């Protein structure tokens, strides 16, 4: 009888990343079949070692036209020598959704079948179920099962030539991006939860604590900041702008609006959320836009002012060394929208201060009307993601999840 093992990722310590990687421990691998609904670059990177080694023997069938599968993930599969097939059902209401990983050797085969996509969530972060099966090809029934899997996938391209698209080069992927069937990870969908609320006070469900520590997605939309410019002459003092008032709860951005994920924080602290619990923690009313999870080659001291907020109307603040601007931010907490707000951004100029030399944050986001929304213990340890609207660089979204 075939050996079987259940993975309930998150509740069990073993992840699908580990389970799928172990499939490749078979000697004399002859064939690999990967079938998933969704693929992104962060997911393919988790299996890079195995797919690089066995790409020439691997066929990957991946769903497209689903707002998730990315050109970067598909391109990475191509780069690793995988024979790639994009499955296009021609409809958003019918998804290609099977998740199956098969590795066949000379005498044995191993199979993972369940809910895990080739994404960072499917292979590691999400709660996913999967069954790992080890099959002896000397057993008639077990060999027949493997052959039936091979037969079904071998027939797909022949039976559905309009829908099973073999990909031979990156130009084909570019065409799929241009027609909206693959997404570009440099452009992300804004947080668009279906639920709209006015007060978060009744939503106190804590973040679930699983046996797997979540991995962070790659922040590939971040651009390398410009080199520091020479310090500008000190600006004259100006009257402090009136504090921006909160806008009423507004509908979510229209579907199809393109956002960039431009920054993600590390685990949020009491100082970040302005909920001090001791005399040594001050409530500043703002959060530092610091290094967070930015790539190592990005200088956060210049990144926000020069790369993320350059289109805003900057003006001197009450302090000569600080300039300020206002922008609209759509707030999403744990998948619930709370509308759009005008928030103040402050940036400390100059490159000679002790804070600058110590590589402290030079840009801060004032919580303003959001203080009551974010000043909550149940948000501690979560992360804050900052998105920018690609069509309107003066509009942003903040998501804490």
C-alpha positions as CSV (number, residue, x, y, z in Angstrom):
1,X,0.0,0.0,0.0
2,X,1.3,3.5,-0.9
3,X,2.8,5.5,2.0
4,X,0.7,8.6,2.8
5,X,1.2,11.7,4.9
6,X,-1.2,14.5,5.6
7,X,0.1,18.1,5.7
8,X,-2.1,20.7,7.3
9,X,0.3,23.6,6.7
10,X,0.4,26.0,9.6
11,X,-1.2,23.6,12.0
12,X,1.5,21.0,11.3
13,X,5.1,22.1,11.3
14,X,5.8,20.7,7.9
15,X,5.2,23.0,5.0
16,X,4.4,22.2,1.4
17,X,7.7,23.8,0.5
18,X,9.5,21.1,2.4
19,X,7.2,18.4,1.2
20,X,7.5,19.3,-2.5
21,X,11.3,19.7,-2.2
22,X,11.4,16.2,-0.7
23,X,9.7,14.7,-3.8
24,X,13.0,15.4,-5.6
25,X,15.0,13.2,-3.3
26,X,14.1,10.2,-5.6
27,X,17.0,8.6,-7.5
28,X,16.9,8.6,-11.3
29,X,14.2,11.2,-11.8
30,X,12.6,10.7,-15.2
31,X,9.7,13.2,-15.2
32,X,8.2,16.0,-13.1
33,X,4.7,17.4,-13.5
34,X,3.6,20.6,-11.7
35,X,0.0,21.7,-12.0
36,X,-1.2,24.8,-10.1
37,X,-3.7,27.6,-10.4
38,X,-1.4,30.4,-9.2
39,X,2.3,31.2,-9.6
40,X,4.5,34.1,-8.5
41,X,8.2,34.7,-8.3
42,X,8.3,34.4,-4.5
43,X,6.9,30.9,-4.9
44,X,9.1,29.7,-7.7
45,X,12.2,30.9,-5.7
46,X,11.2,28.5,-2.9
47,X,11.8,25.6,-5.2
48,X,14.6,27.1,-7.3
49,X,17.2,24.5,-6.3
50,X,15.0,21.5,-7.3
51,X,13.6,23.1,-10.5
52,X,17.0,24.3,-11.7
53,X,18.4,20.8,-11.4
54,X,15.5,19.1,-13.0
55,X,13.9,21.8,-15.2
56,X,14.6,19.9,-18.4
57,X,12.4,17.0,-17.1
58,X,9.6,19.3,-15.8
59,X,6.3,20.3,-17.3
60,X,4.4,23.0,-15.5
61,X,0.7,23.7,-16.2
62,X,-0.2,27.1,-14.6
63,X,-3.5,29.0,-14.6
64,X,-3.7,32.5,-16.1
65,X,-6.5,35.1,-16.4
66,X,-6.9,35.0,-12.6
67,X,-5.3,38.3,-11.4
68,X,-2.6,36.3,-9.5
69,X,-0.3,34.4,-11.7
70,X,2.6,36.7,-12.7
71,X,4.9,37.1,-15.6
72,X,7.8,37.1,-13.2
73,X,6.9,33.7,-11.8
74,X,6.3,32.3,-15.3
75,X,9.5,33.8,-16.6
76,X,11.5,32.2,-13.7
77,X,10.1,28.8,-14.7
78,X,11.2,29.3,-18.3
79,X,14.7,30.5,-17.1
80,X,15.0,27.2,-15.2
81,X,14.4,25.2,-18.3
82,X,10.8,24.1,-17.4
83,X,8.4,23.2,-20.2
84,X,5.7,25.8,-19.5
85,X,2.1,25.6,-20.4
86,X,-0.3,28.5,-19.6
87,X,-3.9,27.3,-19.1
88,X,-6.4,29.9,-20.2
89,X,-10.0,29.0,-19.8
90,X,-11.2,32.1,-21.6
91,X,-13.3,33.0,-18.6
92,X,-12.8,34.6,-15.2
93,X,-15.6,32.5,-13.7
94,X,-13.9,29.2,-14.6
95,X,-10.5,28.9,-13.1
96,X,-7.8,26.2,-13.8
97,X,-7.4,25.2,-10.2
98,X,-5.8,21.8,-9.7
99,X,-2.7,21.7,-7.4
100,X,-0.6,18.7,-8.0
101,X,3.2,18.0,-7.9
102,X,4.4,14.6,-9.3
103,X,8.0,13.4,-9.4
104,X,8.6,10.1,-11.1
105,X,11.7,8.0,-10.8
106,X,12.8,4.7,-12.3
107,X,11.1,2.5,-9.6
108,X,9.2,5.0,-7.4
109,X,7.1,8.1,-7.7
110,X,6.1,10.7,-5.2
111,X,3.0,12.9,-5.3
112,X,1.7,15.9,-3.4
113,X,-1.9,16.8,-4.1
114,X,-4.0,19.3,-2.3
115,X,-4.5,23.1,-2.1
116,X,-1.0,24.5,-2.4
117,X,-0.2,26.8,-5.2
118,X,3.3,27.7,-6.4
119,X,3.3,30.9,-4.4
120,X,4.8,32.0,-1.1
121,X,1.4,31.6,0.5
122,X,0.6,28.2,-0.9
123,X,4.0,26.7,-0.1
124,X,4.6,28.3,3.3
125,X,2.4,31.0,4.7
126,X,-1.2,29.9,4.2
127,X,-3.1,27.3,6.0
128,X,-3.2,24.6,3.3
129,X,-4.0,20.9,3.1
130,X,-2.1,18.4,1.1
131,X,-1.6,14.7,0.9
132,X,1.9,13.3,0.3
133,X,1.9,9.9,-1.4
134,X,4.9,7.6,-2.1
135,X,4.1,5.1,-4.9
136,X,5.9,1.9,-5.8
137,X,6.0,1.5,-9.6
138,X,6.4,-2.3,-9.1
139,X,2.9,-2.3,-7.7
140,X,0.4,-2.6,-10.5
141,X,-2.2,-0.3,-9.0
142,X,0.2,2.3,-7.9
143,X,1.9,2.3,-11.3
144,X,-1.5,2.7,-13.0
145,X,-2.3,5.7,-10.9
146,X,1.0,7.5,-12.0
147,X,0.3,6.5,-15.6
148,X,-3.2,7.9,-15.4
149,X,-1.9,11.3,-14.1
150,X,0.6,11.4,-17.0
151,X,-2.0,10.4,-19.5
152,X,-4.4,13.2,-18.4
153,X,-1.8,15.9,-18.6
154,X,-0.3,14.6,-21.8
155,X,-3.8,14.9,-23.4
156,X,-4.5,18.5,-22.3
157,X,-2.7,20.3,-25.1
158,X,-4.1,18.0,-27.8
159,X,-7.7,18.1,-26.4
160,X,-7.7,21.9,-25.7
161,X,-5.4,23.5,-28.2
162,X,-7.0,27.0,-27.8
163,X,-6.6,26.9,-24.0
164,X,-3.4,25.1,-23.2
165,X,-0.7,27.5,-24.5
166,X,2.9,26.2,-24.7
167,X,5.3,29.0,-23.9
168,X,8.6,29.0,-25.7
169,X,10.0,32.5,-25.0
170,X,9.4,35.6,-22.8
171,X,7.8,37.5,-25.7
172,X,4.8,35.3,-25.3
173,X,4.6,36.2,-21.7
174,X,4.8,39.9,-22.5
175,X,1.8,39.4,-24.8
176,X,-0.1,37.8,-22.0
177,X,0.6,40.7,-19.7
178,X,-0.5,43.2,-22.4
179,X,-3.8,41.4,-22.8
180,X,-4.3,41.2,-19.0
181,X,-4.0,37.4,-18.6
182,X,-0.8,37.6,-16.6
183,X,-0.1,40.2,-14.0
184,X,3.1,42.2,-13.6
185,X,4.5,42.0,-10.0
186,X,5.8,45.5,-10.4
187,X,2.2,46.5,-10.5
188,X,0.0,45.1,-7.7
189,X,-3.7,45.3,-7.2
190,X,-4.7,47.7,-4.4
191,X,-6.2,46.2,-1.3
192,X,-9.9,45.9,-2.4
193,X,-11.8,44.2,0.4
194,X,-15.5,43.6,-0.2
195,X,-16.3,44.8,3.3
196,X,-16.6,48.5,4.3
197,X,-16.7,49.7,7.9
198,X,-16.6,52.9,9.9
199,X,-15.1,51.7,13.2
200,X,-12.7,49.0,14.0
201,X,-13.5,48.8,17.7
202,X,-15.6,45.7,17.4
203,X,-13.1,43.7,15.3
204,X,-10.7,42.3,17.9
205,X,-9.9,38.9,16.5
206,X,-6.1,38.4,17.0
207,X,-3.8,37.2,14.3
208,X,-3.7,33.4,14.3
209,X,-0.5,31.9,15.7
210,X,0.6,29.0,13.6
211,X,3.5,26.6,13.8
212,X,5.1,28.1,10.7
213,X,6.7,31.6,10.8
214,X,5.5,33.5,7.8
215,X,7.9,34.4,5.0
216,X,7.8,37.9,3.6
217,X,7.1,38.6,-0.1
218,X,9.8,40.2,-2.2
219,X,9.4,44.0,-2.5
220,X,10.4,44.1,-6.1
221,X,8.5,47.3,-7.0
222,X,10.9,49.4,-4.9
223,X,13.3,51.4,-7.0
224,X,16.9,52.2,-6.1
225,X,16.8,55.7,-4.6
226,X,18.7,58.5,-6.2
227,X,22.1,59.5,-4.8
228,X,21.9,62.1,-2.1
229,X,21.7,65.6,-3.5
230,X,23.7,68.5,-2.0
231,X,21.8,70.1,0.9
232,X,19.5,72.9,-0.2
233,X,19.6,76.4,1.4
234,X,17.4,76.6,4.5
235,X,13.9,77.6,3.5
236,X,12.1,80.4,5.2
237,X,9.7,79.6,7.9
238,X,6.0,79.4,6.9
239,X,2.8,79.2,8.8
240,X,2.0,75.7,9.8
241,X,-0.8,74.2,7.7
242,X,-4.0,73.4,9.3
243,X,-4.4,69.8,10.3
244,X,-6.1,67.8,7.7
245,X,-9.5,66.6,8.6
246,X,-10.6,63.0,8.0
247,X,-12.6,62.4,4.8
248,X,-15.9,60.5,5.1
249,X,-15.7,56.8,4.5
250,X,-15.4,56.5,0.7
251,X,-15.9,53.6,-1.7
252,X,-13.0,51.5,-2.6
253,X,-10.9,52.4,-5.6
254,X,-12.4,51.3,-8.9
255,X,-11.5,47.8,-10.0
256,X,-8.5,47.8,-12.3
257,X,-6.7,50.6,-10.6
258,X,-3.0,49.8,-10.6
259,X,-1.0,50.1,-7.4
260,X,2.6,49.5,-6.6
261,X,3.7,48.0,-3.3
262,X,6.5,50.4,-2.4
263,X,7.2,49.7,1.3
264,X,6.5,47.2,4.0
265,X,7.3,47.6,7.6
266,X,8.8,45.1,10.0
267,X,6.6,43.9,12.9
268,X,4.7,46.9,14.2
269,X,5.6,48.1,17.7
270,X,3.9,50.2,20.4
271,X,5.8,53.2,19.3
272,X,4.7,52.7,15.7
273,X,1.1,52.4,16.7
274,X,1.3,55.2,19.4
275,X,0.1,53.0,22.3
276,X,2.9,53.4,24.9
277,X,2.7,51.2,28.0
278,X,5.6,52.7,29.9
279,X,7.4,56.0,30.7
280,X,10.2,55.2,28.2
281,X,7.8,54.9,25.2
282,X,6.7,58.3,23.9
283,X,3.6,58.8,21.8
284,X,4.7,60.8,18.7
285,X,1.5,60.7,16.7
286,X,3.4,59.3,13.7
287,X,5.3,56.3,12.3
288,X,8.8,56.4,11.0
289,X,9.1,55.3,7.4
290,X,12.4,53.5,7.9
291,X,14.2,50.7,6.2
292,X,11.5,48.2,6.9
293,X,11.7,45.3,4.4
294,X,13.3,47.4,1.6
295,X,16.1,45.8,-0.4
296,X,19.6,46.3,1.0
297,X,20.7,48.7,-1.8
298,X,18.0,51.2,-1.2
299,X,18.8,54.2,1.1
300,X,15.6,54.8,3.0
301,X,16.7,58.3,4.1
302,X,16.2,59.5,0.5
303,X,13.8,56.8,-0.9
304,X,10.5,58.2,0.4
305,X,11.1,61.9,-0.4
306,X,12.7,61.3,-3.8
307,X,11.1,58.2,-5.1
308,X,7.7,57.7,-3.4
309,X,6.4,61.2,-2.6
310,X,8.2,63.5,-5.1
311,X,4.9,64.5,-6.8
312,X,3.4,66.0,-3.6
313,X,3.3,69.7,-2.9
314,X,6.1,70.1,-0.3
315,X,6.4,73.2,1.8
316,X,8.3,74.4,4.8
317,X,7.0,73.4,8.2
318,X,7.4,75.2,11.5
319,X,10.9,73.8,11.8
320,X,13.4,75.0,9.2
321,X,14.9,71.6,8.7
322,X,11.6,69.9,8.1
323,X,9.3,70.1,5.1
324,X,5.8,68.7,4.9
325,X,3.1,67.6,2.4
326,X,-0.3,66.0,2.5
327,X,-1.7,63.1,0.5
328,X,-4.7,60.9,0.4
329,X,-4.4,57.4,2.0
330,X,-7.0,54.6,1.8
331,X,-6.9,52.6,5.0
332,X,-7.4,48.8,5.1
333,X,-7.1,46.9,8.4
334,X,-7.2,43.1,8.4
335,X,-9.1,43.0,5.1
336,X,-11.7,45.7,6.1
337,X,-11.8,49.1,4.4
338,X,-12.2,52.2,6.5
339,X,-12.2,54.8,3.7
340,X,-9.8,57.5,2.6
341,X,-8.0,60.1,4.7
342,X,-5.8,63.1,4.3
343,X,-2.5,62.5,6.2
344,X,0.6,64.6,6.8
345,X,4.1,63.5,5.7
346,X,7.1,65.2,7.2
347,X,10.7,64.9,5.9
348,X,13.8,66.1,7.6
349,X,16.2,67.7,5.1
350,X,20.0,67.8,5.1
351,X,22.7,65.1,5.4
352,X,24.9,66.4,8.2
353,X,22.7,65.7,11.3
354,X,23.6,63.0,13.8
355,X,20.3,61.3,13.0
356,X,21.1,61.2,9.3
357,X,24.6,59.8,9.9
358,X,23.1,57.1,12.2
359,X,20.8,56.1,9.3
360,X,17.7,56.9,11.2
361,X,14.4,57.5,9.4
362,X,14.2,61.0,7.8
363,X,10.5,60.7,6.7
364,X,7.5,60.2,9.0
365,X,3.8,59.6,8.4
366,X,1.5,61.3,10.9
367,X,-1.4,59.2,11.9
368,X,-3.6,62.2,12.5
369,X,-7.3,61.1,12.1
370,X,-6.2,57.5,12.0
371,X,-4.8,57.4,15.6
372,X,-8.0,55.8,17.0
373,X,-8.0,53.3,14.2
374,X,-4.4,52.1,14.5
375,X,-3.8,52.6,18.3
376,X,-4.8,49.1,19.2
377,X,-3.0,46.2,20.9
378,X,-4.4,43.6,18.4
379,X,-2.4,45.3,15.6
380,X,1.0,44.8,17.4
381,X,3.3,42.5,15.5
382,X,1.5,42.9,12.2
383,X,3.0,44.7,9.2
384,X,2.1,47.9,7.4
385,X,2.2,47.9,3.6
386,X,2.3,51.2,1.7
387,X,0.9,51.2,-1.9
388,X,1.0,54.0,-4.5
389,X,-1.5,54.5,-7.2
390,X,0.3,54.3,-10.5
391,X,-2.3,56.5,-12.3
392,X,-2.3,59.1,-9.6
393,X,1.0,59.3,-7.6
394,X,-0.6,61.6,-5.0
395,X,-2.9,58.8,-3.8
396,X,-1.9,55.9,-1.6
397,X,-3.2,52.9,0.3
398,X,-2.2,51.7,3.8
399,X,-2.8,48.1,4.7
400,X,-2.2,46.5,8.1
401,X,-2.6,42.7,8.1
